[in-house]
Amino acid sequence: MNVTEKNQHSLLHEMETKRLELKYLAQYHGFSHPETVRLSQELDDLFNTYHQLNQQ
């Protein structure tokens, strides 16, 4: 496994962890709660990073 593959695997793991946390927060606090919004933005950043890695 090369560095890019390790980075992708690590990103996928982090994305899945944040996705599950986001799901819980949205169900518990609602979609407009500041913590839910913040986590959604973090997840969006991770998706963008992952997408950029796959473009190389």
N, C-alpha and C positions, 0 to 999 in steps of 0.2 A: 504494500500500500504506500503510495507516494504522499508527499506533503499535502497536495491539493485534495486527494481522496480523504486524508485524515481530517482536513479542515471541513470538507463537506459532511463527513460523518458526524463530526462534533457539532456542526451547525444544525444538522437534522435532529440530533438528540436535543439540543437546546430549544429548537423550534417546537418539537413535540412537547417538551416539558412546559414551555410557556403557553402553548395552545391549551393544554389541560388546565393550567392555572387560570387562563383567561376564561375558559368555559365555566369553571367554578365561580369565579368572581362575577361574571355576567349573570349567572343564575342566582347568586346570593345577593349582590348589590344592585344589579341592573346594568344595562349597557352604557348609561350616561354617567355612572359613578366615576370620579376622577382616577381612581386606581385602575379601573377597568379600561379606561381610555388610555392611560399611560402604558399599561401592559400591551394593549392592542398596537400602539405605536412602536413599542419595542419589537413585537412580533413582525410587524411590517418591515422594520429595518432589517431584521434577520432574513426575511424572505428576499428583500432586495439584495443583500449581501450574497445569499445563496445563488440567486439568479445571475449576479455578476460573475461569480466563480464559474458557473456553468457556461458562460459566454466566452471564456478564455480558451 
